[in-house]
Amino acid sequence: METAGIVLAAGAGTRMKSKHPKVLFEILGRPLVMWPVSALKAAGVDDITVVVGPDGDEIANAVDGFASTAVQQEKLGTGDAVKAAIAAPALRGFQGNVVLVYGDCPLLTDATIRRLIDTRIQEDAACVVLTFRLEEPFGYGRIIREDSFDADIPTGDVVAIVEQKDADERQARVRECNSGFYCFDAQALREALAKITNDNAQGEYYITDAVALLRETGRKVVALETEDPEECAGVNSRVQLAEATRALQRRINRAHMEAGVTMLSPDLAWIGPEVALERDVTLLQNVTLMGATSVGEDSIIGPDARLFDTVVGKGCTVDETIAYEARIDDGATTGPRAYLRPGAHLCEGAKAGTHVEIKKSTVGVGSKVPHLSYIGDATIGAGVNIGAGSITCNYDGARKHATHIGDGTFVGSDTMMVAPVNIGEDVVVGAGSVITTDIPDEALVIARARERVIEHWVPEHRK
């Protein structure tokens, strides 16, 4: 049976106190709204509709390629938002399961979504609602079961969901709470939406009212209690954003450690959800790995390393390095205090050392840029040594130009290579040179002013 997903993301998020939509605040490099979208995808739900407000273009752009969007023209409650989704082209006439989640709930897992779907199918229910229990449930909608007032731990089918403001004294004592996550039969959902009214304290259309309406038609509504109440936590403030970030950090780090990654300080390792780490990787303190970053076996990352969309091979040492869209091949080393900008490629066994910046350049197999150098728009062959303080002068004020350095070449310290320039293989460049012309293979080049010594100049000058 096919399953569609609806993500409600039209809320204003006023408690965030921001000009930006709440669901676009990021956790570990991923916007809030993309956490439930990704969980739905991982659970096998491909047809996803995100409900946004009339000013929701930013959100629509963020989910583009992952979900379609529907617009809730007026913020008249969750029931009205679901109506907007059901009426959208992607779900019009859809028959099957409909999973409803919220765009500000990043902790929901794909495993729980699959449990919701499976339970609805197995129970042939019109709706399955995910629930959790709290000792102090104030503020949450209460799950009223057939035996809620008769059993210590009720197990009956759901009769109604009552919001805090509409609960009477007896209903308010119920400790089982509504998560806001559901799996509906699509046709039953449409029928219930047609009957929902706004006759309540808020004057809004509640999707929770669908439960009682479905019961009136004789359809079954089932409660599925979550194994981890933390999954149901939403983000309504920057404090809750930080709390959710910590929770996801712990979840992700634990999974990596259980798969064979060493973290000496897990609380000081920040790893994005798309990052791939092979076994026997070691992460030292203050490591941030985001985007499509991957790290191969036996590599050591950190301390104080930040890698974004960077590929690290096996057996590498990446110490105090910042890298964006870079590639570090097997056995290469970087840092401390190295900066690899987009397009930087360290080949096998290469080195980018202390205070080295590399941009859009290849450093060949076994080649070294040990310290205090800038390499930009360059291709460096194998076995090359770049002396301290050397620079490829790649920008003429209007355009970028390339530098090529052949295999086995030795570049002395404080050398300026003014691009475009080609330096051949097995060349020796004298320290302090400024290279402005192509150099043939196996040459010695010294491009600096001749030293001049004037003896006894200082005492004569002081007179």
N, C-alpha and C positions, 0 to 999 in steps of 0.2 A: 504494500500500500504506500502511495506517495505521501510525503510530508512536506508541508510548507512552513515557513517561519515568519513571525511578525515581531519586530523590535520597536517598542515605543520609545521615541527619542525627541518628542516635541516639547518637553518641559523647559521652563525658563531657567531653572537652576539659579534662582536669585540668591541663595545662601552662599554661592561661590563668590559673589561680589566681583563679577568680572564682565567685561564687554564681550567675552568669547562664550560660545555655547558650552554648557557643562560637559556634554558628552564628547567634546573634542579635547578635553584635558587628557594628558597622556600618562599612562602607567607603563614604565619600562619600555618606552619608545613606541607604544601602541595607543591610539586614542581609545578612550573609555568605550565608545560605541562599538569598536571593532572587537572587543573581548567577547561579548555575547554573540556577535556575528560569527566570529571564528569558532566559538564553541558549537554553534549550530552547524557550521560547515563540517567540523570534525565529527559530529554525530550523524552525518549523512544527509543533512538538510541543505539542499542546493537552492531552492526557490525561496528567497528571503526578501521581505519587504520591510523597509525601515520607515516609520511614520515620523515626519518632521513637521514643523510649523511653517507658516507662509514665508518666513525669513530663513528657511533652513538650507540655503544653497551651500554653505560651508560643510554642513553635515552630508549633504548629497554628494559633494565632491569627495569627501573622505571615504565614503563607502562605495564609490563608483568602481565597478568591476567585481564587486563582491555581493552587492544587493541592489535591488531597485528601491525607489522611494515612493511614498504616498504622502500627500499634504493634508494635514488637519487644519482647515481654514480658521476655525475658532477653537479655543482650548476649553472644551465643554466636558472634559472628563475622559477616563480611560475607555469607557464604552464607545464614546464618539470617535476616539482615535482608532479603535479596532474597526469601526464601521468604515472609516476612510481607507484602511488597508484592504478590507474585504471587497470594497468597491473598486479598488485599483485594477488596472488591466492584468497584472501578474496573477491576481487571485480570483478574478471574476469567473464564476462558474467552477472553481476548483473543488474537487471532491477528494477527501482523504483526511489526513491528520493536519491540524494547525497548532504549532507550538507558539505560545505567546510569552515573550520575555521583555525585559526592560533594558534600555541602552545605558543605564548608569549602574549596572550590576555586573562587575567584571569577574566575580569569583565563581559564577556558575560554570560547571564542568560539562563536557560532552557526555560523560558517563551518566550523569543525572538526567540530561535531556533524553538519552536513549532509554533510561528507565521510565520516564514519563510516557514516551511513545509506546514502549512495549506494554506497559500497564494498561493504557487505553485500549490497545488492540486485544489483549488477553481478557480484560474485563468487559469488553464491548460497551464501554462507557461513553456517555455523551461528552464527559469532561473528566480529566484528572487534574487535581490541583496539588502542587508541591507545598508541603507544610513544614513547620518547625515548632518546637516548644521552648518557651521561656518562663523562668520563674517570675519575671516582671514584664508582662507583655504589653504594658500601656503604650498606646499609640499605634498598635498593629491591628489590622482586621482579624476578627476571631473566626475560627472554623467551628461551625455548629454541626455536629454529627447527630445521627439518630439517637445515640446514647450519651451525648455530651454531659447531661445532667444526672446520669444514673451510674456511670462507671468511673472508676479511678483513672483508667487509661482507656478512653473511648476508642472503639475500632469500627463503628458503623459507617455507613455511607454518609456523605455530606448532605445536609439539608439546606444550609445557607452559609454565606459569608457576611458578617456584620462588621461595618466599620466602627472604629472607636467612638466617634461622635454620635453614632446611631445605636450604640449598644446599651441595653438596659443593665441593671445591677447584676443580674444572674449571668448574662452573656459576657459581661466585662470580666468575670472571674475565670473564664475559660483561658487556659494557658497555651492552647494550640493556635498558632498564628498562620496567616496567609502570606506566602512568599511573593505572590504576584505572578508566579510562573505556572502556566497551564498547558495542557494538551487537549484540544477540542476535536470532536468530529466536525468537519467543516460545515455540513448541512445543519447540524444541530446548533452550531454557533450562529449561523445566519438567522435561523428562526428565533433564537433568543435575542439577538440584537434588535430585531424588529419590534420586540415587546418592551425593551428597557425604557424606563422613564427617569426623569430627574427629580422625583418626589423624595428628597432627602435633605439633610441639614445643609449640605453644600450646594444644592441645586445643580448637581452634575449627573452625568450618565455614567454609572459605575459598571465596569465589566463584571464585578463581583455579583451583581444582581442576576447575571445569567444563570448562576447556580440554582437559585430558588425557582426561576422560570423553567429551567430544564426539568427540575423535580416535578413541577406541576404537570408536565406532559408525560410523566411516568418514566423519564429517562434516568439512567444511573449516573451519579456523580461520585467519584472516588477520591479519597485523600491519600497521597503518597508522602510519607514523612521522610525528610532528607536525612541522610546519614551524617551530614556535617552542616549544622546551622550557619556556619560562616559563609557558605555558598550563597545564602540569601541576602547578604549585606549589600545595601546600596550606597552610593556616594552622593551626598547632598551638600557637602562642605569640603573645604580644603583639608580640614582635620581628618575627615573620613577618607579623603583621597590618599593621604599619607598612610592611614591604617590599612587600606586596601592594597597599597603598594607593598607594604611590609608583608602582608599575608601572601601575596603572589610571589614576592621574593623568596619567602621561606618554601613555598610549594615548588617553585622551579629549581631552587638550589638543592632541595632534598632529592628531587628526581635525578638530578645530575650526579649527586654523590652516591646515590644507590646504584647508578649505572657505571661507577668506577672513576669518578672525578674527585680529586682531593681539593678541599677548600680549607685552608688553615683558619680563616676567619669568615665563615659563611655570611655573617651579618654585614661584612664589608665587601661582598661580591654582588654586583648588580648585573643580572643576565636577562636579556630580552627573550621573549617567547619563541622567536625563530632561530635562536643561536643553536649551533650543533657542536657538541664537545665529545671527542672520542675518549676512550678509557685511558687512564694513567696520565691525563692532563692534570697539571697542578696550577691552581689559582691562588696567588698570594693576596695580601690585603690590598684594599682600595682598587679593585678591578671592576671596570665597566665594559660589558660586551653587549652590543646592540645590533639590531638589524639582522642581515643575512651573514653574520660573522660565523666562521667555523674554525675549529682548532683541532689539529691532528694529535695522534698519540705521543706521549712523553714530552710534550711541550710544556714550558713553564711560562706563565703569564703573570706579570707584576713583579714587585709591587707597583702601584700607581700607574696602571696602564688603562687606556681607553681605546677600544677598537670598535669601529662602526663599519659594517658591511665589508669586513676584511677577512681574507682567507689566510690562515696560518697552517703551515705544513707540520710534519712530524719532527720531533726533537728540536724544536726552536726555543730560543730564550728571548722573551719580549719584555724587557725591563723598562719601566717608567717611559712608556711610549704612547703617543697619540697617533692613531692611524685611521684614515677615512678611505674606503674603497681601495685598499692596498692589497698586495699579494706578497706573502712571505713564505718562500719555499722551504723544503725540508732542511733542517740544520742551520738555518740562518739565524742571526742574532741582531737585536736592535736595542738601543739605549745604553745607559740611561739618558733620559731627556732627548729622545729622538722624535721627529715629527714626519710622518709619512702621509703625504697628501694624495688626492685621487690620482690613480695611474702609477703610483710607485710600485715597483716590482723588484724584490730582492730574490735573486735566483739561489739555487742550492748552495748552502755554506757561505753566503754573502754576509756582509756586516754593514750596518748603519749605526755608528757609535754615538758618543756623547755630543749633544748639541749639534746634531746633523738634521738637516731638512732635505727631503727628497720629494719632488713633484714630477709626475708624468715621465718617469725615467726608469730604465732597466739597469740594475746593477748585476753584472754577470756572475757566473758560477765562481765561488771562492774569492770574489773581489771585495775590497774593503774601502769604506769611507769612514775612517775611525773617529774623527772629531772635528767640530767647528767648521763644517762645510755646508754649502748649499749646492744641490744638484737638481737642475730643472731642465726638462725637455732634452734629456741626454740618453744615449745608449752606450753603456760601458761594457766592454767585453769581459772575458774570463781572466782571473788572476791579476787584476788591476789593483794598484794601491793609489788612493787619492790622499795626498798629504794634508795635514791640518790647515784649516783656514782657506781651502781652495773653493773656487766658485765657478760655475758655468754661467756666464753673463748672457742669459737667454733672451732678454727683452731690450729692444732698442728704443723704447718709448712709444712705439706704435704696434709692433708685431713681435711674436715669439719666434725664436730660431733654435735649431737643433745643434747639439754637440755629439760627435761620435768619437769614442776612444777605443782603440784596438786591444786585442788580448795581450796580456803580459806587460802592459805599459806602467811605468812608474811616474807619477806626477808629484813633484816636490811641493813642499808646504807653501802656502800663500800664493798659489798660482791662479791667475784669472784667465779663463778660457772664453774668449769673446766670440760668441756664435754669430753666424754659422761657421763652424770649424770642424775639421776632421784631423784627429791625431792617430797615426798609424799604430801597428803592432810593435811591441818590444821597444817602445820609445822611452827615453829618459828625459824628463822635463825638469830643468833646474829650478830650485826653490826661488820664489819671488818673481817668476816669469809672468808676462802678459802675452798670451798666445792669440794672434790675430790672423794667422795664415795656416793652411793645411801643412801637416808635418808627415814626412814619409816614414815608412817602417824602419826600425832599428837606428833611428837618429837620436843624437843628443841635441837638445834645444835649450838655449839659455837666452831669455828675452828680458834683459834688465839692464839698467844703466851701469857703465863700468865704474867700479869703486875708485874714488880719488882720495888720497890722504895728503894733507898739508901739515907737515910737522911744525911744531911750536906755534901753531896758529893761535891757540887759546891765550897764552900769556901776552902775545903781541897785541891781540884784539882787546884785552882788558886794559892795556895802557891807554 
